[in-house]
Amino acid sequence: MNPRTLKVGRIAFGIALFALTVLPLALVLARSFQNPPTRTPPPGLESPDGPAASHSRFTLQYYKKAYGEGANYRAMVNTIVMSLATVIFASLIAIPSAWLVTRTDLPGRAKFRFLLVLPYVIPPYIGAIAWINLCNPRVGWLNRLAGREIFDIYTLAGVVWVLGLFYFTFIYLNCVSAMENTDPSLEEAARVSGASPGRVFLTITLPLMRPAIFSGAFLVFAAASASFGVPELIGSPGHIQVMTTRIYSSIKTGGLDGYYLAAALSTILFAVAIGASSLSDWLAHARRVTALTGKSARRSQVRLGRWRWPAFGYVAMVFAAACVLPFAAVLATSFMKVAGNFSWDNLTLDQYRYVLFERQATLRGFVNSLMLAFGTATLAVGIGTVLAYLKGHPKRRSGPLLDACVNLPYATPGTILAFGLILLWSRPIALTDTLWILLIAYFAKYLSFAVKALTTNVQQIDTTLEEAARVSGAGFIKTFRTIWIPLLRPGMMASWFLVFMPAFSELTMSILLKGPGTETVGTTLFDLQSYRDPPSASVLAVMLLVLILSAYGAAMVLRPKAKTAS
């Protein structure tokens, strides 16, 4: 290919990528400092394009309104309290669980190590629906079984409970990785010196894990502060608002002023997300100094003795609370005419017939989600492969702009990204209320999944074959197609499923971007639950869980196996 043509292609590719990923976020920031367009300009000052085109002035009035009004201030405080409480709760689950499955003789620890990752792939809003079925103060399973109202899920504690059960995996995975890469001889030496297992954990293991714990904690804080589905489904009935739900209500019901107010509210979430992501990445790199282990290092294993089965019970309860109990709740509720009624007369298959065959929005939502998830995964893997090559190849440079295009949309809360896309694609090219804007949103959000996974694959491939192809006269395109694509194909297939899963079940962006006829599975499920039809919502939740877990299993089978030295 002509070098000049290749250069022009790279520039066009970079501009398009920037427009799809970073530009919407820049528009949100710019809008937060503007006055709304004048609706009725004074006589003689009308804009030739109509009142909507009248110029806006720089202003801080929406920042004053965003952070000065009582409702917004309470939402900000609720967000901080919710996020910090979620971090603490998630840490109390993740750290002991990671230690038990990696450092002890816990029964079934290999199976638990895999099972405790499952909440990572299940959308938290499905967990919210499940725990509403379990702890609804009037008809919740647990309250009905107890015979009185003991649990009330519609509280801030209920939001924290659900978020912690599904976000603890961020810390858990970091801790497992850290404990596998730290030198086990340090703990062994402490034990030989007479230290008890508890003292070894507190004085050796925990300090070595500290960077990994804080790295995961920052991710949990950012994820909790950016969450929408759980706070909306659980918090709103209890009159608890957080920043994401305030942004959503401002956009949906605030009129023209609502867009500008939402932009101002979004800036603090954007700052929190970027700051937490940056600190997490910095700590992730910093903890590499503890990776002292080599092939000869022997894994340290603590014998739990009489605590072996109590420890097993603890890990089993974590898995049951995060996966088994919620899945059982939505599965059983899907067969009930009235949620919470355990009589045989209440069992029916009518809900499945209604949801699958009579409710047109359900079929439309499934078809739309399948098309969007398939298109997103294909587009993200196709473009992500090229970007991963630029990032992971030892002789290529990606540059900070490319990194921003990949990382910023993923780190940004979905409500902000969706809002930016509304601003960008309202005019002159109107894509709002179409599937195209949803596809752009999903691609921008999940491109990072494919790039990060494939960059690791690129770094593991020897470049000798590429050099041989170049010496033989092959150009860049032919070399990439005949050498790199075949070598990366297993990783591309696994990455495709990793993008497909969250794209298929996405809710936060979809709820803002959907229009007539563009419902998705997530928005359909949200509507069913919001309209107080839990059995129908549970039917859809069961179908969604089965599909997500099947895709996760396929991704695990297709993922590239780690190379081991002979």
SVG drawing of the C-alpha trace seen along z (x, -y; Angstrom):
<svg xmlns="http://www.w3.org/2000/svg" viewBox="-55 -45 70 76">
<polyline fill="none" stroke="black" stroke-width="0.4" points="0.0,0.0 1.2,-3.5 2.8,-5.1 0.9,-8.3 -2.4,-6.5 -1.6,-4.5 -0.8,-7.7 -4.1,-9.3 -5.9,-6.2 -4.3,-6.3 -5.3,-10.0 -8.9,-9.3 -9.1,-6.3 -7.8,-8.3 -10.3,-11.1 -13.2,-8.7 -12.1,-6.9 -11.8,-10.2 -15.2,-11.3 -16.8,-8.1 -15.2,-7.9 -13.7,-11.1 -15.6,-13.9 -19.0,-13.0 -17.3,-13.4 -15.8,-16.7 -19.2,-18.0 -20.6,-17.1 -17.9,-19.1 -18.4,-22.1 -22.2,-22.0 -21.8,-22.3 -20.3,-25.8 -23.0,-27.1 -26.3,-28.9 -29.2,-27.2 -29.9,-28.6 -32.4,-31.5 -35.9,-30.3 -37.3,-33.7 -34.5,-36.1 -35.2,-39.9 -36.6,-41.6 -33.9,-42.2 -31.5,-39.6 -33.2,-36.4 -30.7,-33.8 -31.2,-33.0 -31.3,-29.3 -34.0,-29.8 -34.0,-30.4 -32.2,-27.1 -29.1,-28.4 -28.8,-31.6 -25.4,-31.8 -24.8,-30.5 -22.6,-32.3 -20.1,-31.0 -21.7,-30.5 -21.3,-28.7 -25.0,-28.9 -25.6,-25.2 -22.7,-24.3 -24.2,-26.4 -27.5,-24.7 -26.0,-21.3 -24.1,-21.4 -26.1,-24.0 -29.6,-22.6 -30.6,-20.3 -31.7,-17.3 -28.5,-17.3 -26.4,-17.7 -28.1,-14.8 -27.6,-12.7 -23.9,-13.5 -23.6,-12.5 -25.6,-9.3 -23.3,-8.5 -20.2,-8.9 -21.6,-6.9 -22.9,-4.2 -19.6,-3.9 -17.4,-3.8 -19.8,-1.3 -19.7,0.9 -15.9,0.8 -15.8,1.9 -18.4,4.6 -16.7,5.9 -13.3,6.0 -14.7,8.0 -15.9,10.6 -13.0,10.5 -9.9,10.6 -10.7,13.6 -12.2,15.5 -9.0,14.9 -6.8,16.0 -8.8,19.1 -8.8,20.3 -5.1,19.6 -3.3,20.2 -5.2,22.8 -6.4,26.4 -10.0,25.3 -12.2,28.2 -13.1,27.6 -10.9,24.5 -10.2,25.0 -13.9,25.0 -14.6,22.1 -11.8,20.1 -13.8,20.4 -17.3,20.0 -16.5,16.8 -15.7,15.1 -19.3,15.6 -20.8,12.5 -18.3,10.5 -20.2,11.5 -23.8,11.2 -25.4,7.8 -25.9,6.3 -29.4,5.1 -30.4,8.8 -29.1,9.2 -31.2,6.2 -34.3,7.9 -33.5,11.2 -33.0,9.5 -36.2,7.5 -38.0,10.8 -36.2,12.1 -36.4,9.0 -39.4,7.0 -41.0,5.9 -44.4,7.1 -44.0,10.1 -40.4,11.0 -39.5,14.7 -37.5,14.3 -40.2,12.1 -43.0,14.5 -41.0,17.5 -40.3,15.6 -44.0,14.6 -43.2,11.0 -41.4,8.0 -37.8,8.5 -35.9,7.3 -36.5,4.2 -34.4,4.1 -35.5,0.5 -32.8,-1.2 -29.3,-2.5 -28.0,0.7 -30.0,2.8 -28.2,1.0 -24.8,1.5 -25.6,5.2 -26.4,5.9 -23.5,3.8 -21.0,5.4 -22.1,8.9 -21.5,8.2 -18.5,5.9 -16.3,7.8 -14.8,9.7 -12.8,6.6 -10.9,6.9 -11.0,10.7 -9.4,11.1 -6.6,8.6 -5.9,10.4 -5.8,13.8 -3.4,12.5 -1.2,10.8 -1.0,13.9 0.0,16.1 2.8,13.7 4.2,13.0 7.1,15.0 5.6,17.7 9.0,18.3 8.3,15.0 5.2,16.5 7.0,19.9 9.9,18.3 7.5,16.5 5.7,19.8 9.0,21.6 9.9,18.8 6.8,19.7 4.3,17.1 0.6,18.2 -1.3,18.3 -3.3,15.2 -0.1,13.3 1.5,14.3 -1.6,13.1 -1.7,9.7 2.1,9.0 3.2,10.6 0.4,11.5 -1.8,8.4 1.0,5.8 2.1,7.6 -1.5,7.5 -2.1,3.9 -1.4,2.4 -3.7,5.0 -6.4,4.4 -6.4,0.6 -6.3,1.1 -9.4,3.2 -11.0,0.9 -10.6,-2.2 -12.3,-0.2 -15.2,0.8 -15.6,-2.8 -15.7,-4.0 -18.1,-1.2 -20.5,-1.8 -20.6,-5.6 -21.3,-5.1 -24.0,-2.4 -27.5,-3.1 -29.6,0.0 -29.3,1.1 -29.8,-2.4 -32.8,-3.0 -34.5,0.3 -33.8,0.5 -33.1,-3.1 -35.9,-5.0 -38.8,-3.1 -37.2,-4.0 -36.8,-7.7 -33.0,-7.4 -31.3,-9.2 -27.7,-9.1 -25.8,-11.1 -26.6,-8.8 -30.3,-8.7 -30.4,-12.5 -28.7,-12.8 -31.2,-10.4 -34.2,-12.3 -32.7,-15.7 -32.4,-14.5 -35.8,-12.8 -37.9,-15.4 -35.9,-18.5 -36.6,-20.0 -33.9,-22.1 -32.5,-23.2 -32.2,-19.6 -29.6,-18.9 -27.3,-21.6 -27.9,-20.6 -27.1,-17.0 -23.9,-18.1 -22.8,-19.9 -23.8,-16.9 -21.8,-14.7 -18.5,-16.4 -18.0,-15.2 -18.7,-11.6 -16.4,-12.0 -13.6,-13.3 -14.2,-10.4 -14.1,-7.8 -10.9,-9.1 -9.2,-9.6 -10.1,-6.1 -9.1,-4.4 -5.8,-6.2 -5.0,-5.3 -6.0,-1.7 -3.7,-1.5 -0.8,-3.1 -1.2,-0.7 -1.5,2.2 1.9,1.4 3.3,0.6 2.4,4.0 4.6,5.7 7.6,5.1 6.2,7.9 6.3,10.5 9.4,12.3 8.3,15.8 10.0,18.1 9.7,21.7 11.4,23.0 9.1,21.2 6.8,23.6 3.3,22.5 2.7,21.9 -0.4,23.6 -2.0,23.1 -3.7,26.1 -7.0,24.9 -7.5,27.8 -10.8,27.5 -11.6,24.3 -11.5,26.1 -15.3,26.7 -16.3,23.4 -14.1,21.7 -15.8,23.8 -19.2,22.7 -18.1,19.0 -17.0,19.3 -20.1,21.3 -22.3,18.6 -20.6,15.9 -21.3,17.9 -24.8,18.7 -25.6,15.0 -24.1,13.8 -25.2,16.5 -27.3,19.4 -29.9,17.6 -30.5,14.8 -30.7,17.3 -33.1,19.5 -35.2,16.5 -35.7,15.3 -36.2,18.9 -38.9,19.8 -40.6,16.4 -40.7,16.9 -43.2,19.8 -45.5,17.8 -48.6,15.9 -48.1,13.7 -44.6,13.2 -44.0,14.6 -47.0,16.9 -45.7,20.4 -49.0,22.4 -49.2,25.0 -52.1,23.2 -49.8,20.2 -47.5,22.1 -47.9,21.5 -46.2,21.3 -48.4,18.5 -45.6,15.9 -43.3,17.6 -46.0,17.7 -46.8,14.0 -43.2,12.8 -42.0,15.0 -45.0,15.0 -47.6,12.4 -45.4,9.4 -44.0,8.0 -41.5,5.7 -39.8,8.8 -39.1,10.4 -38.1,7.0 -35.8,6.4 -34.1,9.8 -33.6,9.2 -32.3,5.7 -29.9,6.9 -28.6,9.8 -28.0,7.5 -26.3,4.8 -24.2,7.3 -23.1,9.1 -22.3,5.9 -20.5,4.4 -18.4,7.5 -17.5,7.8 -16.6,4.2 -14.7,4.0 -12.6,7.1 -11.9,6.0 -10.8,2.5 -9.4,3.7 -7.1,6.1 -5.4,3.3 -5.2,1.1 -3.8,4.0 -1.2,4.5 -0.1,0.9 -0.1,1.0 1.5,4.4 4.0,4.6 7.6,3.9 8.3,1.7 5.0,-0.2 3.8,-3.1 0.2,-3.8 0.4,-7.3 -1.6,-9.0 -4.5,-9.9 -5.1,-6.3 -4.9,-5.3 -7.5,-8.0 -9.9,-6.8 -9.7,-3.3 -9.6,-4.0 -11.7,-7.1 -15.1,-5.8 -14.7,-2.6 -13.7,-4.6 -16.6,-7.1 -20.0,-6.3 -22.4,-5.1 -24.9,-7.9 -22.3,-10.5 -21.2,-8.7 -24.8,-8.3 -25.6,-12.0 -22.5,-13.0 -23.7,-10.9 -27.2,-12.5 -25.5,-15.9 -23.2,-14.8 -25.7,-12.9 -28.8,-15.1 -27.9,-17.3 -26.9,-17.7 -26.8,-13.9 -29.7,-12.7 -29.1,-9.2 -31.1,-9.6 -33.8,-7.0 -32.1,-4.6 -30.1,-1.5 -27.1,-3.2 -26.5,-5.4 -26.8,-2.4 -24.2,-0.6 -21.8,-3.6 -22.4,-3.7 -21.7,0.0 -18.6,-0.1 -17.1,-3.1 -17.8,-1.5 -16.5,2.0 -13.7,1.4 -11.3,1.5 -12.3,5.1 -11.0,6.3 -7.9,4.1 -6.7,5.0 -7.2,8.7 -5.6,8.8 -2.7,6.5 -1.6,9.2 -1.8,11.8 0.3,9.5 3.0,9.2 3.3,12.9 3.9,13.5 7.4,13.6 7.9,11.1 10.3,13.4 7.6,14.6 6.6,11.0 10.2,10.1 10.5,13.1 7.4,12.1 8.7,8.6 12.1,9.9 10.1,12.0 8.5,8.8 5.1,9.0 3.6,5.6 2.0,4.5 -1.6,5.6 -0.6,9.0 1.7,9.6 -1.0,8.6 -3.6,10.8 -1.4,13.9 0.8,13.8 -0.9,11.9 -4.6,12.7 -4.0,16.5 -1.9,16.2 -4.4,14.0 -7.5,15.9 -8.1,17.8 -7.7,14.5 -10.0,12.7 -12.7,15.4 -12.5,15.2 -12.5,11.4 -15.6,11.5 -17.6,13.3 -16.2,11.1 -17.6,8.0 -20.8,9.8 -21.8,10.6 -22.0,7.1 -23.2,5.6 -26.2,8.0 -27.3,7.1 -26.3,3.4 -28.8,1.1 -27.3,-2.2 -26.7,-3.7 -29.6,-1.9 -32.2,-3.4 -31.2,-6.9 -30.7,-6.2 -33.6,-3.9 -36.4,-5.1 -39.6,-3.7 -38.9,-0.3 -35.3,-0.2 -35.9,1.5 -33.2,3.9 -33.3,6.9 -32.0,4.6 -34.5,1.9 -37.4,4.4 -36.4,6.1 -36.1,2.7 -39.6,1.7 -41.2,5.0 -39.7,4.6 -40.6,1.0 -44.2,1.6 -44.5,4.0 -44.6,7.3 -41.9,9.3 -42.8,12.7 -42.5,11.4 -39.3,9.7 -38.0,12.9 -38.8,14.9 -36.6,12.5 -33.9,12.5 -33.7,16.3 -33.3,16.3 -30.7,13.6 -28.7,15.4 -28.7,18.6 -27.4,16.8 -24.7,14.9 -23.4,17.9 -23.3,19.9 -21.3,17.1 -19.0,17.0 -18.4,20.7 -17.6,20.4 -15.1,17.6 -13.4,19.7 -13.1,22.6 -11.8,20.5 -9.4,18.3 -5.7,18.8 -3.9,21.1 -1.0,19.6 2.4,20.8 4.5,22.8 8.2,23.2 9.4,26.7"/>
</svg>
